[in-house]
């Protein structure tokens, strides 16, 4: 089947190829490293001091948290985790360590406030408004509790801490309103993205289909042949092609008119696709068999993972199905088929030329028959022996 052009676009940057859990972990780790560096610079400048054993607790705890986060992000079940739940957990852990930092530091109230803000902002684009507000309240409680504890220990300036807390609550209130609008905008963008992808798929499907028979058109089937040739060159897997041509179709058109001819073409394509699907069930492979209209009354079937003999079985099923039952219960039509298995190193046109030569032999030998390229003409007995029981 022709590949989706959306998947054949230019290569995705490596950063976008990283799994979502690993991207979230990387963002979280970057935030921890940023604030660790800021805290170190503040301590070096004498603006902040950490009470013993606060530094050891923070270093050990944050290291353990990120090690656990890395292990979860690399686990097989990571892809099943909800992005919102992951963001909420990471924000909650950040709030927890910001609270510990606020408890064990002297002179670091503004730095603590920045940590609490960043821990909340981490989940701004992932969380619903209610979840964001809940985390903001937890952070406010953590900040207030740490402030009260430091003040009780004689290490806090109540007026400054209260101003910081009021500032934090005001910023969170504004962000909570913004979070609602951001979440709604994100949801609408996601819906539009889904609609756009569906529209593109429909347009691609229309562009690659023959309008009358709903089979793949010539361009799509040639593109598929090139892809299957490339796959066969890489993997040495067999792939065969069948060229099917309705016998005496021009006479049918002349006698009954083009409307009847079009109906026969549509029904033939439907019947051929049905047989190809049946062969998919009998001889499953990694890629589905494809039917395309090559022009007029000529069709091409591509059979990935199928050697010449198996392709002959498939072609014989189609030939027998067409010959055994009249179209519209009135118009009897037969089909001649030329089959060729891809030979490593040949071009697509050389491959098709061999199948076309086999089709010419089928026509010359009386039509309503299957001829395999490079094989004796009387292969009907071998094909019937290989053919699955039709019941």
C-alpha positions as CSV (number, residue, x, y, z in Angstrom):
1,X,0.0,0.0,0.0
2,X,1.4,3.5,-0.8
3,X,3.0,5.0,2.2
4,X,1.5,8.1,3.9
5,X,3.2,11.2,2.5
6,X,3.0,12.7,6.0
7,X,5.5,10.0,7.1
8,X,7.9,10.7,4.3
9,X,8.4,14.4,5.0
10,X,11.8,15.7,6.0
11,X,13.4,14.1,9.0
12,X,12.2,15.1,12.4
13,X,14.8,16.8,14.5
14,X,16.4,14.6,17.1
15,X,14.9,16.6,20.0
16,X,11.4,16.0,18.7
17,X,12.1,12.3,18.3
18,X,12.8,11.9,22.1
19,X,9.9,10.1,23.9
20,X,7.7,12.5,25.9
21,X,8.6,11.1,29.3
22,X,12.3,11.7,28.6
23,X,11.6,15.3,27.5
24,X,9.6,16.0,30.6
25,X,12.4,14.5,32.8
26,X,15.0,16.6,30.9
27,X,13.0,19.8,31.5
28,X,12.7,18.9,35.2
29,X,16.4,18.2,35.6
30,X,17.3,21.4,33.8
31,X,15.1,23.3,36.3
32,X,16.8,21.6,39.3
33,X,20.3,22.4,37.9
34,X,19.3,26.0,37.2
35,X,18.2,26.7,40.8
36,X,21.1,24.7,42.3
37,X,23.5,26.9,40.4
38,X,21.6,30.1,41.5
39,X,21.6,28.9,45.1
40,X,25.4,28.1,44.9
41,X,26.1,31.6,43.5
42,X,24.0,33.2,46.2
43,X,25.8,31.3,48.9
44,X,29.2,32.1,47.4
45,X,28.2,35.8,47.4
46,X,27.2,35.6,51.0
47,X,23.6,36.4,50.3
48,X,22.3,33.0,51.5
49,X,23.5,30.5,54.1
50,X,22.2,27.0,54.6
51,X,21.7,25.6,58.1
52,X,23.3,22.2,58.8
53,X,22.3,19.5,57.8
54,X,20.1,21.2,55.1
55,X,22.7,21.1,52.3
56,X,23.1,17.3,52.7
57,X,19.4,16.7,52.9
58,X,18.8,18.8,49.8
59,X,21.6,17.3,47.8
60,X,20.7,13.7,48.6
61,X,17.0,14.2,48.2
62,X,17.2,16.0,44.8
63,X,19.7,13.5,43.5
64,X,17.4,10.6,44.5
65,X,14.4,12.3,43.0
66,X,16.1,12.8,39.6
67,X,17.5,9.3,39.6
68,X,14.0,7.9,40.2
69,X,12.5,10.2,37.5
70,X,15.1,9.0,35.0
71,X,14.4,5.4,35.8
72,X,10.6,5.9,35.4
73,X,11.1,7.9,32.1
74,X,13.2,5.0,30.7
75,X,10.8,2.3,31.8
76,X,8.6,0.5,29.3
77,X,5.4,1.7,31.1
78,X,6.5,5.4,30.8
79,X,4.5,6.0,27.6
80,X,1.3,4.9,29.4
81,X,1.7,7.7,32.0
82,X,-0.6,10.7,31.7
83,X,1.3,13.9,30.8
84,X,-0.9,15.8,33.3
85,X,-0.2,13.3,36.1
86,X,3.5,13.3,35.4
87,X,3.7,17.1,35.4
88,X,1.6,17.3,38.6
89,X,4.0,14.8,40.3
90,X,7.1,16.7,39.2
91,X,5.6,20.0,40.3
92,X,4.6,18.6,43.7
93,X,8.2,17.2,44.2
94,X,9.6,20.6,43.2
95,X,7.3,22.3,45.7
96,X,8.5,19.9,48.4
97,X,12.2,20.6,47.8
98,X,11.5,24.3,47.6
99,X,9.9,24.0,51.1
100,X,12.9,22.2,52.5
101,X,15.2,24.8,51.0
102,X,13.1,27.6,52.6
103,X,13.3,25.9,56.0
104,X,17.0,25.4,56.0
105,X,18.2,28.7,54.6
106,X,18.9,32.1,56.1
107,X,18.4,35.2,54.0
108,X,17.0,33.2,51.0
109,X,13.3,34.3,51.1
110,X,13.3,35.8,47.6
111,X,15.3,32.8,46.2
112,X,12.7,30.5,47.8
113,X,9.9,32.4,46.3
114,X,11.4,32.0,42.9
115,X,11.7,28.3,43.4
116,X,8.1,28.0,44.4
117,X,7.0,30.0,41.4
118,X,9.1,27.9,39.0
119,X,7.7,24.6,40.5
120,X,4.2,25.9,39.8
121,X,5.0,27.2,36.4
122,X,6.4,23.8,35.3
123,X,2.9,22.5,35.2
124,X,1.2,25.6,33.7
125,X,0.9,24.2,30.2
126,X,0.1,20.6,31.2
127,X,-2.4,21.0,34.0
128,X,-6.1,21.9,34.1
129,X,-7.1,25.0,36.0
130,X,-8.3,23.1,39.0
131,X,-5.1,21.0,39.3
132,X,-3.0,24.2,38.8
133,X,-4.9,26.0,41.6
134,X,-4.5,23.0,43.9
135,X,-0.8,22.9,43.4
136,X,-0.6,26.7,43.9
137,X,-2.4,26.3,47.3
138,X,0.0,23.5,48.3
139,X,2.9,25.7,47.4
140,X,1.4,28.7,49.3
141,X,0.9,26.4,52.4
142,X,4.5,25.1,52.1
143,X,5.9,28.6,51.8
144,X,3.8,29.9,54.7
145,X,4.7,26.9,56.9
146,X,8.4,27.3,56.2
147,X,8.1,31.0,56.9
148,X,6.4,30.4,60.2
149,X,9.0,27.8,61.2
150,X,11.9,30.1,60.4
151,X,10.2,33.0,62.2
152,X,9.7,30.8,65.2
153,X,13.4,29.9,65.2
154,X,14.3,33.6,65.0
155,X,15.6,33.4,61.4
156,X,12.8,35.3,59.6
157,X,11.6,38.8,58.9
158,X,7.9,38.6,59.3
159,X,7.0,41.7,57.3
160,X,9.3,40.7,54.4
161,X,8.0,37.2,54.4
162,X,4.4,38.3,54.5
163,X,4.9,40.7,51.5
164,X,6.5,37.8,49.6
165,X,3.6,35.5,50.4
166,X,1.1,38.1,49.3
167,X,3.1,38.6,46.1
168,X,3.2,34.9,45.5
169,X,-0.6,34.5,46.0
170,X,-1.3,37.4,43.6
171,X,0.9,36.0,40.9
172,X,-0.6,32.5,41.3
173,X,-4.1,34.0,41.1
174,X,-3.3,35.7,37.8
175,X,-1.6,32.6,36.5
176,X,-4.5,30.4,37.4
177,X,-6.8,32.6,35.2
178,X,-4.1,32.5,32.5
179,X,-3.8,28.7,32.9
180,X,-7.5,28.3,32.1
181,X,-7.2,30.2,28.9
182,X,-4.0,28.5,27.9
183,X,-5.5,25.1,28.5
184,X,-8.6,26.0,26.5
185,X,-6.4,27.3,23.7
186,X,-4.2,24.2,23.8
187,X,-7.3,21.9,23.6
188,X,-8.7,23.9,20.6
189,X,-5.3,23.7,18.9
190,X,-5.2,20.0,19.5
191,X,-8.7,19.6,18.0
192,X,-7.7,21.7,15.0
193,X,-4.6,19.6,14.6
194,X,-6.6,16.4,14.6
195,X,-9.0,17.9,12.0
196,X,-6.1,19.0,9.9
197,X,-4.5,15.5,9.9
198,X,-7.8,13.9,9.0
199,X,-8.3,16.4,6.2
200,X,-4.8,15.7,4.9
201,X,-5.4,12.0,5.0
202,X,-8.6,12.4,3.0
203,X,-6.9,14.6,0.4
204,X,-4.0,12.2,0.1
205,X,-6.5,9.3,-0.3
206,X,-8.4,11.1,-3.0
207,X,-5.1,12.1,-4.8
208,X,-3.8,8.5,-4.9
209,X,-7.1,6.8,-5.9
210,X,-8.7,6.1,-9.3
211,X,-12.0,7.9,-9.2
212,X,-14.0,5.2,-11.0
213,X,-12.7,2.0,-9.4
214,X,-11.4,3.4,-6.0
215,X,-8.1,1.4,-6.7
216,X,-4.8,3.2,-6.5
217,X,-4.1,5.3,-9.5
218,X,-1.0,5.0,-11.8
219,X,1.1,7.5,-9.9
220,X,0.4,5.8,-6.5
221,X,1.0,2.3,-7.8
222,X,4.3,3.3,-9.5
223,X,5.4,4.9,-6.3
224,X,4.6,1.8,-4.4
225,X,6.6,-0.3,-6.9
226,X,9.6,1.8,-6.3
227,X,9.3,1.5,-2.5
228,X,8.9,-2.3,-2.7
229,X,11.9,-2.6,-5.0
230,X,13.9,-0.6,-2.5
231,X,12.7,-2.8,0.3
232,X,13.5,-6.0,-1.6
233,X,17.0,-4.6,-2.3
234,X,17.6,-4.0,1.4
235,X,16.0,-7.2,2.8
236,X,16.2,-9.7,0.0
237,X,12.5,-10.4,0.6
238,X,10.5,-11.6,-2.4
239,X,8.0,-9.3,-4.1
240,X,5.9,-10.0,-7.2
241,X,3.7,-8.0,-9.5
242,X,0.7,-9.1,-11.6
243,X,-0.5,-7.2,-14.6
244,X,-4.2,-7.9,-15.2
245,X,-6.0,-7.1,-18.5
246,X,-9.7,-7.7,-19.1
247,X,-10.1,-9.7,-22.3
248,X,-12.0,-8.2,-25.3
249,X,-13.0,-5.2,-23.1
250,X,-13.2,-2.9,-26.1
251,X,-15.8,-5.2,-27.7
252,X,-17.8,-5.0,-24.5
253,X,-17.7,-1.2,-24.5
254,X,-18.7,-1.1,-28.2
255,X,-21.6,-3.6,-27.7
256,X,-23.1,-2.4,-24.4
257,X,-21.8,1.2,-24.0
258,X,-19.3,2.9,-21.7
259,X,-21.6,3.0,-18.7
260,X,-21.8,-0.8,-18.7
261,X,-18.0,-0.9,-19.2
262,X,-17.5,1.4,-16.2
263,X,-19.7,-0.9,-14.1
264,X,-17.7,-3.9,-15.1
265,X,-14.5,-2.2,-14.2
266,X,-15.8,-1.2,-10.8
267,X,-17.0,-4.7,-10.0
268,X,-13.8,-6.2,-11.3
269,X,-11.7,-4.0,-9.1
270,X,-13.9,-4.9,-6.1
271,X,-13.7,-8.6,-6.8
272,X,-9.9,-8.5,-7.3
273,X,-9.4,-6.6,-4.0
274,X,-11.5,-9.2,-2.3
275,X,-9.2,-12.0,-3.5
276,X,-6.1,-10.0,-2.5
277,X,-7.5,-9.6,1.0
278,X,-8.2,-13.3,1.2
279,X,-4.6,-14.0,0.2
280,X,-3.5,-11.6,2.9
281,X,-5.3,-13.8,5.4
282,X,-3.9,-17.0,4.0
283,X,-0.3,-15.8,3.5
284,X,0.1,-12.8,5.9
285,X,3.1,-10.6,5.5
286,X,4.3,-7.2,6.8
287,X,2.8,-5.2,4.0
288,X,-0.7,-5.5,2.4
289,X,-1.2,-6.4,-1.2
290,X,-2.2,-3.4,-3.4
291,X,-4.3,-3.1,-6.5
292,X,-4.0,-0.2,-8.9
293,X,-5.5,0.8,-12.2
294,X,-2.7,1.3,-14.6
295,X,-4.9,2.6,-17.4
296,X,-8.1,1.6,-19.3
297,X,-8.9,-2.0,-18.5
298,X,-5.4,-2.8,-17.2
299,X,-4.7,-3.2,-13.5
300,X,-1.6,-4.0,-11.5
301,X,-1.4,-6.0,-8.2
302,X,1.7,-5.7,-6.0
303,X,2.3,-8.7,-3.7
304,X,5.0,-8.0,-1.1
305,X,6.6,-11.0,0.6
306,X,5.3,-13.2,-2.2
307,X,7.6,-15.3,-4.5
308,X,6.6,-16.2,-8.1
309,X,4.7,-19.4,-7.4
310,X,2.6,-17.7,-4.6
311,X,1.9,-14.8,-6.9
312,X,0.7,-17.3,-9.5
313,X,-1.7,-18.7,-6.9
314,X,-3.1,-15.3,-6.2
315,X,-3.4,-14.4,-9.9
316,X,-5.2,-17.7,-10.6
317,X,-7.7,-17.0,-7.8
318,X,-8.5,-13.6,-9.4
319,X,-8.8,-15.2,-12.9
320,X,-11.1,-17.9,-11.6
321,X,-13.3,-15.5,-9.7
322,X,-13.7,-13.3,-12.7
323,X,-14.4,-16.2,-15.1
324,X,-16.8,-18.1,-12.9
325,X,-19.4,-15.4,-12.2
326,X,-20.9,-12.9,-14.7
327,X,-20.9,-9.2,-13.8
328,X,-24.4,-7.9,-13.1
329,X,-25.4,-11.5,-13.8
330,X,-25.3,-10.6,-17.5
331,X,-21.9,-9.7,-18.8
332,X,-19.3,-12.5,-18.8
333,X,-15.7,-11.2,-18.9
334,X,-12.4,-13.0,-18.5
335,X,-9.0,-11.7,-17.5
336,X,-5.4,-12.5,-18.6
337,X,-2.6,-12.1,-16.1
338,X,1.2,-11.7,-16.5
339,X,3.2,-12.3,-13.3
340,X,6.8,-11.4,-12.6
341,X,8.9,-11.7,-9.4
342,X,11.4,-8.9,-8.8
343,X,15.0,-9.7,-9.6
344,X,17.6,-7.9,-7.6
345,X,19.3,-5.1,-9.5
346,X,16.7,-4.6,-12.3
347,X,14.8,-1.4,-12.6
348,X,11.0,-1.0,-12.0
349,X,10.5,-0.7,-15.8
350,X,12.4,-3.8,-16.5
351,X,10.4,-5.6,-13.9
352,X,7.1,-4.4,-15.4
353,X,8.3,-5.2,-18.9
354,X,8.8,-8.9,-17.9
355,X,5.3,-9.0,-16.4
356,X,4.0,-7.3,-19.5
357,X,5.7,-9.9,-21.7
358,X,4.1,-12.7,-19.7
359,X,0.7,-10.9,-20.2
360,X,1.3,-10.8,-23.9
361,X,2.0,-14.6,-23.9
362,X,-1.2,-15.1,-22.0
363,X,-3.1,-13.2,-24.6
364,X,-1.4,-15.0,-27.5
365,X,-2.2,-18.4,-25.9
366,X,-5.9,-17.7,-26.0
367,X,-6.5,-15.4,-23.1
368,X,-8.2,-16.2,-19.7
369,X,-5.0,-17.6,-18.3
370,X,-2.1,-16.8,-16.0
371,X,1.5,-16.8,-17.3
372,X,4.5,-16.6,-15.0
373,X,7.6,-14.7,-16.3
374,X,10.5,-17.1,-17.0
375,X,8.3,-20.2,-16.5
376,X,6.8,-22.7,-19.0
377,X,3.4,-21.7,-20.2
378,X,1.6,-24.8,-18.9
379,X,1.8,-23.9,-15.2
380,X,-1.9,-24.3,-14.5
381,X,-1.5,-27.7,-12.9
382,X,1.3,-26.4,-10.6
383,X,-0.8,-23.4,-9.6
384,X,-3.9,-25.4,-8.9
385,X,-1.8,-27.8,-6.7
386,X,-0.5,-24.8,-4.7
387,X,-3.8,-23.0,-4.5
388,X,-5.6,-23.1,-1.1
389,X,-8.9,-24.9,-0.8
390,X,-11.6,-22.4,-1.6
391,X,-14.2,-24.5,0.2
